[in-house]
Amino acid sequence: MATWTNKQWGALIGGLVIFLIALIGPGPTAVVVIFAVLGYFVGKFLDGELDLEDIRARAQGRRSETRIR
């Protein structure tokens, strides 16, 4: 098997989170996870993979649909 599946990556990340909780506690681990997720989105934005205009249009479209109903 050449590449990992999403299930395998999820298991690895879950194991690392449990290890961090045991090593430094749940509070600091939560901070690490939050900054990791923020870093992921910043990286996607800097690589041009995150289209803010599309996200804004979708959010406005969903809001307008809920107002009509």
Stockholm file with secondary structure:
# STOCKHOLM 1.0

chainA/1-69         MATWTNKQWGALIGGLVIFLIALIGPGPTAVVVIFAVLGYFVGKFLDGELDLEDIRARAQGRRSETRIR
#=GR chainA/1-69 SS CCSCCHHHHHHHHHHHHHHHHHHHCHHHHHHHHHHHHHHHHHHHHHTTCCCHHHHHHHHHHHHHHHHHC
#=GC SS_cons        CCSCCHHHHHHHHHHHHHHHHHHHCHHHHHHHHHHHHHHHHHHHHHTTCCCHHHHHHHHHHHHHHHHHC
//
